[in-house]
Amino acid sequence: MNVSSPVPYVKQQLIYLLYGERRIYQLEAKLSILTAVARCNPAELPVIRVLTDQPQAFVGWPVEVITLDEQTLQAWTGDGGYTHRRKACAIAQAGQWAEKTVFIDTDTVFLQSPLKLFSQVDAGQFLVDEVETSWAEALRSSDYLRFSAGLAEAGSAPADDLRLCNSGVMGFTRCNVGIAERAIPRIDAWTPYTGDLHTIEQIAFSFELHGAKVNEARGVISHYFAMKQYVHAILEIFFARHGEGFHPQMPRLALKVPAHRPVPSWLARLSVKWSLKRVPRELRGIGRKLLYGSVMSGDDYQRACKVIWWRSAIDDMRKQGGIDWNQDWPAGLPRLGRRDERAFSEIARESLKVS
């Protein structure tokens, strides 16, 4: 099927949108789908539909694939070139295909049955990932300065109690699909501000939901957008071990995947905390990540995150500056084992472009 062909009308549908050739996003979606299937009675599972320009990746999976062509993706991007406009367009289109629709980002896992999401949606209430903040709180951020000034000048500034919602989950009924249709012109009008704000589509949805009853999906799903690097390393391990094609055992196996940032054992964390007492206060955040990476052990998933902890420490070094890598080991940083120091130094010198 494609978006231009008739799509069967159903009672409930779970919608995923992904595009481009990056395989890791396909793995994200597959893990999310597996956990949805695992958490639900097969007879009650909602229809799962994947909107994608890479339909071959989901052959054999328990989903309906809606193929997106380049022309559709370009139309959904719009003249302003704001990629996340595609989400609003996909929601507006897919919302016509079911009595209840729940759109969900790929970087999610289900902690409970997806039916619990649909139970929070009816004609009088909507579903979002979470309410992140209020407009009054957001105005304290410099990112909002130009945008809020533009709204004030246009006479369209919202009330201070406007709730800014994360649209990683969006649930609504067929009669309320207009929220997505109305969000699109808002996105178009606000595209000039996307250099400051990368979540314009979320703000547009939030404006449309102002005053409505809004429920949150947290507790039913986990949205790991802030921990992608760690989970991506784990996904590579899982799908290398079990394959990327669907088989009946995969949903059960997927529930064993730690879709969060692995940390060392409590005893190892206690040892790290003690070691950091000898580290200058301004370097303790970096030192903690260094040591966490060094003591990661246990299963393959934990070991896969060793280098991710180290790269996070390097990112902090880059932001902080002033750490001298022209010597064997920078002063102030906690010492690691010889092998780990050598491995970390190679990564750090390459990443920080130190000769």
N, C-alpha and C positions, 0 to 999 in steps of 0.2 A: 504494500500500500504506500501511497504518498499523500501529502496534504491536500492534493487536488482531487483525489479519488474519494468515493464514499467510505466513511469509516463507521462501522457498526455502532449504534447507540447502546450504551450499557448503563447499569445502575451506578457502579463505582469504578473509577480508574485511577491508577497511580501513574504519573507522567514523569519521565526522565528526558532531559534534553542534553545532547552532547554532539560536538562537531569538531572537525579537525582530525589529524592523523595521530595525535599523541596517544599512544597506547595506554598510558597510565590512567587517563580519564575513563577509558573503557574498563579497566580493572576496578576503578572506583565504583562505577555503575554496577558491575557484576557482583562485587561484594555486597553492595546495598541491596540488590535484588535477591541475592542468596539469603541474606538475613531476613528480608521480608517474607520469603517463602518459608523459611525455617520457623518463623514465629506465628504462622497462621495455619489453621486447619485448611487442608487443600480444597475442601468443598466451599470454603468461605473466602478464599483468596480473591482480592479484587483483580480486575484486569490490569496487567502491567503493560504499559506502552512506552516504547523507546523511540524518541524522535532523533534521528541521526543521519549524517551523510556517510556513515561507515556501516551500512546494514550487514555486511558480511561478518562483522565481529560478533553478531548476536544470533547467527544461524544455530538452531538447535536449542536455544534458550527458551524458557517458559514465558515468553513475552511476545507482544505484537510489535513489529517494527514498522514505523512510519518513516519512509525514506525522504530525506531532505536533499534537494538538488541545489546547485550553486546559485541559481536564480532566486530561489526562495530565501536562502541565507542572506543574499545581498539585499533583497527587498526588506527582510526583517532587520537588517543592520541600519537601513535608512541613509539619508543623504549626509547625516552628521557623522557617520562612521563609528557610532558608539555600539560596541559589540554586545553589551548586556541588554540592549534594546530587544535583542532576539528573544530573551526570556519572556518579556511582556507579550510579544507577538505570538510566541508558542503557547503561552497560557490562554491568550484570547482565542486562538484557533482551537486548541484542544478542549477548552471548556465547553465547546458546542457538542462534544461527543459523549457526554455522560450526565447523569442526574447529579452526581457528586464527583468532583475532581480534586485530587491532591497532587500538586506539583512538588517535586522534591529534588534537591541538588544531588549530584552524584557522590559527593564526599560526605556520605551519611551511612549510618548503620542503624538497624532497628533493634531496640532493646525490648520492645513489646510488640504485640500484634498490630499490623497496619490498620486493622479495623478500629483501633482506638483513636486513630486520626480522623477517620470518617465519622465516628460518633460525635465528634466535636464540631461538625459542620452541618448547618441547615440554613434555611432561608433567612434566618435572623442572626446567624453568627458565622464568623470566618475563622480560619486557622492560619497562624504564621509560625515560623521557627521559634522566635522569641521577640519580646519587646525589649529593645536594647537600651533606649534612653528616651528622654523627652526633648522636645524642641528647645525648651529653656536651657537644658543641660548642654545640648549640642552647640548652642551659640557661644559657649565658653571656648570652643575649639577654633583655632585660627583657620582651619580648613573650611569653616562655614562663613567666614567673613564676607567674601565676595558674593557668594550665593545669597546669603541673607540680605545683603544690601540690595542686590538685584530684585529680590522678591518685594522688599519694602518699597523700592522705587516704582515697581509695577502695581503696588497696592494689593499684593497677594500674600503677604506674610501671614503665617498660620498663628493660631493661638499657642501660648506657651505650653499648654498641656498636650499638644499633639504628640502621639506616641510614634517614635521611629522604630520600625520593625525590621527584623532580618527576614528576607524573603527566601531563605534557603528551603523553607516549606511554605506553600501557599495553598489553602484549602477553601473551596467555595462551591456553591450549587450552580446549576445551569442558569437559574434566573438571576444570579449575581455576577455572571461573567463580564458584565459591563465595567467592573472595577479595572480589569486588564485593558479593555478597549479604551477607557478614559485615561489610563496611565500613559498610554503611548504618546498622545500629543503633549503631555506634560514632559515626558522624556525628551521629545524633540525640542521643546522650548528651552529646556535646561541643559541641552548638550554642550553649550559653550562653557559650562562650569565643570565639566568632567575632568579637566586638568587638576582641579583642586579636590574634587569628590569623585571617588570611583564607585560609589553606590547610588548613583542618581536613580536607577530603576527602583531601588528599595524605598527611596524617599518619595518617589511618585506613587508607589503602592500605599505608602503610609498616609499620604494626603487623601487618597481615595477611601481609606479605611477609617478616617477620623470620625469619631462619634459612634462607630459601629461596635458591636460586641466582638471582641477578638480573643481567641484562645491560643495557647502556646503548645507547641509540639514537644518541648523539652521533657525528658523522662520517657517518652515513647521512642524517640530517635536520639542519636548522638551525632552532632554536626562537627566534624573534626577539622574545620577549615584552618584553625590556628596551629594544627599539628601535622600538616600535610606531609612534610619531609619524612617524619618518623613513620607514618602510616604507609606512605609510598614504599619505603624500604620493606615493610612487613608484607605488603601486597605482592611484591616481587617474589618473596619467599613462598608465600601461599600458592600462587598460581604456577610457579616453577615446580612445586611439589605435586600439585593436583591437576595441572593442565588448565587451559583457558576455555575448553569446551564444557558444556553442562553435562553432568551426570547425576543420578539420583542421590548419591551420597554427599554431594557438595554442600547443600544447605546445612546439614548437621555439622560438617567440618568447619563451615564458615563461622559458626558460633564460638569456635575455639580461638578465633583470630583476635588478638588484642588491638582493637581499633582505638588506641590511645597512645600516648607517649610512654614507652616503657621506662621504668626507673629501676635502679639497683634495689637489692633487698634492704630491709630496714636496718640490718646490721651494717651493711656496706654504707648506707646513707649516714648512719651514726658515725662511722669511721671518717667519712668525708667531712662531716660537720666539725669533728675534732681537728682534722688536718687544716681546715680553713682558718682556725684561730690564729695560725702563724702567718696568714696571708694578709697583706694590706687590704683595708676595707674596700677600697675602690676596685680591687681586682678579685674580690670574692665571687662575684657572679660568674666571671670568666673561669675562675678556678674551680667552681662547683661543676660546671659543664665539662671541663677538662677531666676532672676526677671521675665524674659519673661515666663518661665514655670509657675511661681506663678500667673501671671495675665492672662494667657490664658483662655479665656471664649468663649462665642458665641456658635457655633454649635458643634456637636459631633466630627467632624473632628479636630477642634482646640483643644478640650479637650483631644482627644486621643494623641496629641503631647506634652502635659504637661510634662509627664515623660521623653519623648525623649529629650526635652530641658535640663532637669535636668541631664540626663545621659551624655549628651554632656559636660555639666559643669564638671561632675565628671571625664570624660576623660581628660579634660584640667587640673584638679587638679592633676591627676596622672602624667601627663607630667611635670607639674611645680614642684611638690613636696613641702615639707616644710609647708604644711597646717596641723595644729594640730587638730585632731579629738578626742583627749583625754579629751577635755572640751565640755561643752554643745553646744557652737556655736563658730566656729573659729573666731578669731579676724580679723577684716578687711572686712569680707564678709557682704554684705547688709542683714539686717534682713527681714525675711518673717513673715507672720502670724504664730501664734502658731501651728496650724494644719499643715501648709505646712512645717514649720521647722522640726516638728516631722517626717513627711513623708519623707522629703528629707534626714534627718539625718539617718534614717533607711536604705535607699538605698545607701547612701554614705558609711556608715560603712560596709555594706555588700560588696560593690564593692571594697572598698579600704582595706578590711580585717583588720578593726580596731576593737579591742576587747572592 
